[in-house]
Amino acid sequence: MKKLLLAASALVAGAAQAEDAKIGVILGFTGPIESITPMMGDSAELAIKEVNDSGKFLEGVTLAPVRADSTCVDAAAATAAAERLVTSEGVVAIMGADCSGVTGAILSNVAVPNGVPMVSPSATSPGLTTADDKDLFFRTAPSDARQGAVLAEILKEKGISSVAVTYTNNDYGKGFADAFAANFDGEITLSSPHDDGKADYSAEIGALASAGGDALLVLGYSDQGGKGMIQASYDTGAFDMYVMGDGMYSDALFSELSDALEGAIGTIAWAEGEGADAFGKITEGAGFDSSSSYTRESYDAAALIALAMMKGGAATSEAVAANLLDVANAPGEPILPGELGKALEILASGGDVDYVGASGVELIGPGEAAGSYRYYDVKGGKAETVTFK
């Protein structure tokens, strides 16, 4: 009997030592990109599940994702959601946020004061490069400083020498518009902001149409303002050629506005090759579509958080912040999607990993991605790849 009691006590003690390390997954599950964020959240949680299922993570620790809604555009709501994640849920790191303005708000108001690292899969504003982040902010998507240059290069190749520009009225839109203007050799007839959530965009389109241009460049969001601007333009015959930034990439948009967007072109952070192929296989096995925007970057963001913990030997904010760049870059064994268990084994034995992931991760400068872009055109309500840049 005494032996049985001792064994039971040991089991209880072992159970007590097991713990959850919570990772916040904060994305705009409502708002102007709500059609794409479910797949982003699923992708991040797939990486977390892969780590847990491997049985090779830190002894006695299970990773647990906790979702919160950034709304994409409401900084106050996003800050409150992040505060709940940190103070009530006790997350040690944040996968997110998504849109640049709310990401900056969470970073300055919640993450930095509490020492919680963030890895955003999609906040692309150039302004985040120089944010006072205390080495707590990373991103797996490249900055719009590069996307602006890529778009300008594409328009030059297509012989489009004048454009009107409409951008969503926030940090993302303004930063993107500035980056494009700095790189475009042609004429910008008018660069004008639009607000999200309006029922009527005819006044904004009227001003842009009066200015003229070979095309309308739309640096907005696919579910609200950007979509509304294209619809208003199509309804009035203002423009017949559209160029779109990454926030406009949406299968739903291409299908719903297929007539308006026939022949439109755009860019989206994307990757091809072995890592992207491996990601497609594991998401197919998990039963969801990985072809939406920023799914690869979301998986990679969550995977990097877990590997940084493993490298640091603790499921803590400090371990993530101190080790994330090490596991993201060479030297080390290249790691693809589906190989997180292998990476955990290597790190447990004191080895090094070079996480390549689904998006070809290489973090440069202050922890942001070098990245590549898919240049696509829209045909028959679907995006078709032209090339990668």
C-alpha positions in Angstrom: 0.0 0.0 0.0 2.8 2.4 0.9 4.4 1.7 -2.5 1.1 2.4 -4.2 0.7 5.7 -2.4 4.3 6.7 -3.3 3.6 5.9 -7.0 0.4 7.9 -7.0 2.2 10.8 -5.3 4.8 10.7 -8.0 2.2 10.7 -10.8 0.5 13.7 -9.2 3.8 15.5 -8.9 4.5 14.8 -12.5 1.2 16.1 -13.6 1.6 19.2 -11.5 4.9 19.9 -13.3 3.3 19.8 -16.7 2.3 23.3 -17.9 0.9 25.2 -20.8 3.0 27.9 -22.4 0.5 30.2 -24.1 1.1 31.9 -27.5 -1.3 34.7 -28.5 -2.7 34.6 -32.0 -4.0 38.1 -32.6 -5.4 38.7 -36.1 -8.3 40.7 -37.6 -10.9 38.0 -37.3 -13.4 40.8 -37.9 -12.8 43.9 -40.1 -11.5 44.6 -43.6 -9.4 41.4 -44.0 -11.7 39.0 -42.2 -11.9 36.7 -45.2 -8.3 35.7 -45.0 -7.5 35.7 -41.3 -9.1 32.3 -40.5 -6.6 30.6 -42.8 -3.7 32.6 -41.2 -4.8 31.6 -37.7 -5.2 27.9 -38.8 -1.7 28.0 -40.2 -0.1 29.4 -37.1 -1.9 26.8 -35.0 -0.8 24.0 -37.3 2.8 24.8 -36.4 2.0 24.8 -32.7 0.2 21.4 -33.1 3.1 20.0 -35.0 5.5 20.9 -32.1 3.2 19.4 -29.5 2.5 16.2 -31.5 6.2 15.6 -31.9 6.7 15.0 -28.2 10.1 16.6 -28.4 9.4 20.1 -27.1 10.6 21.2 -23.6 10.0 18.6 -21.0 6.6 19.0 -19.3 5.6 22.0 -21.5 2.7 22.1 -24.0 2.2 25.1 -26.3 -1.4 26.5 -26.3 -2.6 29.1 -28.8 -5.0 31.7 -27.6 -6.8 33.8 -30.2 -7.8 37.5 -30.0 -9.3 39.9 -32.5 -7.2 42.8 -33.7 -10.0 44.1 -35.9 -7.1 45.2 -38.3 -8.0 48.9 -38.0 -9.2 49.8 -34.4 -6.0 50.5 -32.4 -7.9 50.8 -29.1 -9.7 47.5 -29.6 -6.5 45.8 -30.6 -4.7 47.1 -27.6 -7.4 45.9 -25.3 -7.3 42.5 -26.8 -3.6 42.3 -26.5 -3.7 43.4 -22.9 -6.1 40.6 -22.2 -3.8 38.1 -23.8 -0.9 39.3 -21.6 -2.5 40.1 -18.3 -5.4 37.5 -18.2 -4.1 34.7 -20.3 -0.4 35.1 -19.5 0.9 34.6 -23.1 4.7 34.6 -23.4 4.8 35.6 -27.0 2.4 36.9 -29.7 2.0 35.6 -33.2 0.7 38.8 -34.8 -0.7 41.3 -35.2 -1.7 41.5 -38.8 -2.3 45.1 -40.0 0.4 47.6 -39.5 -1.4 50.3 -37.5 -2.8 47.9 -34.8 0.5 46.1 -34.8 2.3 49.3 -33.9 -0.2 50.1 -31.2 0.1 46.7 -29.6 3.9 46.9 -29.8 4.2 50.2 -28.1 1.3 49.9 -25.6 1.5 46.3 -24.6 4.4 44.3 -25.9 7.3 46.6 -25.0 6.0 47.6 -21.6 5.5 43.9 -20.7 8.6 42.5 -22.4 6.5 40.2 -24.7 8.0 39.5 -28.2 5.8 39.7 -31.3 6.2 38.0 -34.6 3.9 39.5 -37.3 3.1 37.5 -40.4 1.7 40.5 -42.4 2.4 43.9 -40.9 4.4 45.5 -43.7 4.6 49.2 -43.0 8.1 50.6 -43.5 7.6 52.6 -40.3 7.8 49.4 -38.2 11.4 49.0 -39.3 12.5 51.9 -37.0 10.0 51.4 -34.2 11.4 51.6 -30.7 10.8 47.9 -30.1 13.5 47.0 -27.6 14.4 44.1 -29.8 11.0 42.5 -29.3 9.4 42.9 -32.8 10.0 40.5 -35.7 8.1 39.9 -38.9 8.1 37.1 -41.5 6.6 39.4 -44.2 8.9 41.9 -46.0 8.5 45.6 -45.6 6.4 47.7 -48.1 9.6 49.6 -48.8 10.5 46.7 -51.0 7.0 46.1 -52.3 6.7 49.7 -53.4 9.8 49.2 -55.5 8.6 45.9 -57.0 5.3 47.5 -58.0 7.1 50.4 -59.6 9.3 48.0 -61.5 6.3 46.0 -62.8 4.5 49.1 -64.1 7.6 50.2 -65.9 7.8 46.7 -67.5 4.2 47.0 -68.6 4.6 50.5 -70.0 2.2 52.1 -67.6 3.5 55.6 -67.2 0.8 57.3 -65.2 -1.3 56.2 -62.3 -3.9 57.5 -59.8 -3.3 56.1 -56.3 -5.8 55.3 -53.6 -4.7 54.0 -50.3 -6.3 53.0 -47.0 -6.1 55.9 -44.5 -3.7 54.3 -42.0 -0.1 53.5 -41.4 -0.1 50.6 -43.9 -1.7 52.6 -46.7 0.3 55.8 -46.2 3.6 54.0 -45.9 3.0 51.9 -48.9 1.9 54.8 -51.0 5.1 56.7 -50.0 7.3 53.7 -50.8 5.7 53.4 -54.3 6.0 57.1 -55.0 9.7 57.1 -54.1 10.3 54.4 -56.7 7.9 55.2 -59.6 9.5 57.0 -62.5 6.2 57.9 -64.1 3.4 60.4 -63.2 1.2 60.0 -60.2 -1.8 62.0 -61.2 -3.4 62.0 -57.7 -2.6 60.1 -54.5 -5.6 60.1 -52.2 -6.6 58.2 -49.1 -9.9 56.4 -48.5 -11.5 55.2 -45.3 -12.7 51.7 -44.7 -16.3 50.8 -43.9 -18.1 53.4 -46.1 -21.2 52.6 -48.1 -20.3 54.9 -51.0 -17.0 55.7 -52.6 -18.2 57.7 -55.6 -16.8 61.0 -54.4 -13.3 59.5 -53.9 -13.4 57.8 -57.3 -14.7 61.0 -59.0 -11.6 62.9 -57.8 -9.3 60.2 -59.0 -11.0 59.9 -62.4 -10.8 63.6 -62.9 -7.0 63.4 -62.3 -6.8 60.6 -64.9 -4.1 58.0 -65.4 -3.4 54.7 -67.3 -4.5 52.7 -64.2 -5.8 52.9 -60.7 -3.4 51.6 -58.0 -5.3 50.3 -55.0 -3.4 50.0 -51.8 -6.3 49.0 -49.6 -8.1 46.0 -48.0 -10.0 43.4 -49.9 -13.1 43.2 -47.8 -13.9 46.9 -47.3 -12.4 50.2 -48.7 -10.2 48.8 -51.5 -13.1 46.6 -52.8 -15.5 49.6 -52.5 -13.1 51.8 -54.6 -12.9 49.2 -57.4 -16.6 48.7 -57.4 -17.3 52.4 -57.6 -14.8 52.8 -60.4 -16.3 49.9 -62.4 -19.9 51.2 -61.9 -18.9 54.6 -63.2 -16.4 53.6 -65.9 -13.7 55.7 -64.2 -10.8 53.2 -64.8 -10.5 49.9 -66.6 -7.1 48.9 -65.4 -6.3 48.1 -61.8 -3.1 47.5 -59.9 -3.3 46.1 -56.4 -1.1 45.8 -53.4 -0.9 42.8 -51.0 -3.9 43.8 -48.9 -6.2 43.3 -51.9 -5.2 39.7 -52.5 -8.4 37.6 -51.9 -9.9 34.7 -53.8 -13.3 36.0 -52.8 -12.6 39.5 -54.2 -11.3 38.1 -57.5 -14.5 36.0 -57.9 -17.0 38.6 -56.8 -15.6 41.4 -58.9 -14.4 39.1 -61.8 -15.7 41.4 -64.5 -14.1 44.5 -63.1 -10.8 42.9 -62.3 -10.3 41.0 -65.6 -6.7 41.8 -66.6 -5.8 43.5 -63.3 -2.4 42.9 -61.8 -1.0 42.9 -58.3 1.7 41.7 -55.9 1.6 39.6 -52.7 4.4 38.4 -50.5 4.8 34.8 -51.5 7.3 32.0 -51.9 8.0 29.1 -54.2 10.2 26.1 -54.0 10.8 23.2 -51.6 9.5 24.9 -48.5 6.3 26.2 -50.1 5.7 22.7 -51.6 6.2 21.1 -48.2 3.7 23.5 -46.6 1.1 22.7 -49.2 1.4 19.0 -48.4 1.0 19.4 -44.6 -1.9 21.8 -45.0 -3.7 19.5 -47.4 -3.2 16.8 -44.8 -4.7 19.1 -42.2 -7.7 19.7 -44.3 -7.5 23.5 -45.1 -6.5 25.7 -48.0 -3.0 27.1 -47.7 -3.2 29.1 -50.9 -4.6 32.2 -49.2 -2.3 35.2 -48.5 0.0 35.2 -45.5 -0.7 31.6 -44.5 3.0 30.6 -45.0 4.2 33.6 -43.0 1.8 32.7 -40.2 3.0 29.1 -39.9 6.6 30.4 -40.0 5.9 33.0 -37.3 4.5 30.4 -34.8 7.3 27.9 -35.7 10.0 30.5 -35.0 8.5 31.3 -31.6 8.6 27.6 -30.6 12.1 27.0 -31.9 13.4 30.1 -30.2 12.0 28.7 -26.9 13.7 25.4 -27.5 17.0 27.1 -28.3 16.8 29.1 -25.1 15.7 26.1 -23.0 12.6 27.7 -21.6 9.1 28.7 -22.6 9.6 32.3 -21.7 9.4 35.7 -23.4 13.2 36.2 -22.8 14.1 33.0 -24.6 12.0 33.9 -27.6 13.5 37.4 -27.9 17.0 36.3 -27.4 17.0 33.3 -29.8 14.6 34.0 -32.6 17.2 35.4 -35.0 19.6 32.5 -34.3 17.0 29.8 -35.3 15.8 31.9 -38.3 19.2 32.2 -40.0 22.3 30.3 -41.0 24.4 28.5 -39.9 22.5 25.3 -39.1 20.5 22.5 -40.5 17.8 23.8 -43.0 14.3 23.1 -41.6 11.2 22.9 -43.8 7.5 22.7 -42.8 6.7 19.3 -41.4 10.2 19.1 -39.9 9.7 20.9 -36.6 10.2 17.6 -34.7 13.6 17.2 -36.4 14.5 20.8 -35.5 13.6 20.2 -31.8 15.9 17.2 -31.7 18.8 19.1 -33.2 18.4 21.9 -30.7 18.0 19.5 -27.8 21.4 18.1 -28.6 23.0 21.5 -28.8 23.0 21.8 -32.6 22.0 24.7 -34.8 19.0 25.1 -37.2 18.4 27.4 -40.1 14.7 27.7 -40.3 13.7 28.0 -44.0 10.0 27.3 -43.5 7.2 27.9 -45.9 8.2 31.4 -46.9 12.0 31.0 -47.3 12.7 32.7 -44.0 15.8 35.0 -43.8 15.5 37.7 -41.2 17.6 40.7 -41.9 18.4 44.0 -40.1 16.1 44.5 -37.1 14.4 41.1 -37.5 12.4 41.5 -40.6 12.1 39.3 -43.7 14.0 39.8 -47.0 11.1 38.1 -48.7 9.9 37.6 -52.3 6.8 38.7 -54.1 4.4 36.9 -56.4 3.5 39.1 -59.4 0.0 37.9 -60.6 -2.7 38.8 -63.0 -6.5 38.1 -62.7 -8.1 36.0 -65.4 -11.5 34.5 -65.2 -12.0 35.5 -61.5 -8.7 33.8 -60.4 -5.1 35.0 -59.8 -2.5 33.5 -62.1 1.2 33.8 -61.4 3.2 35.8 -63.9 6.5 35.5 -62.1 8.3 36.0 -58.7 10.3 39.0 -57.8 
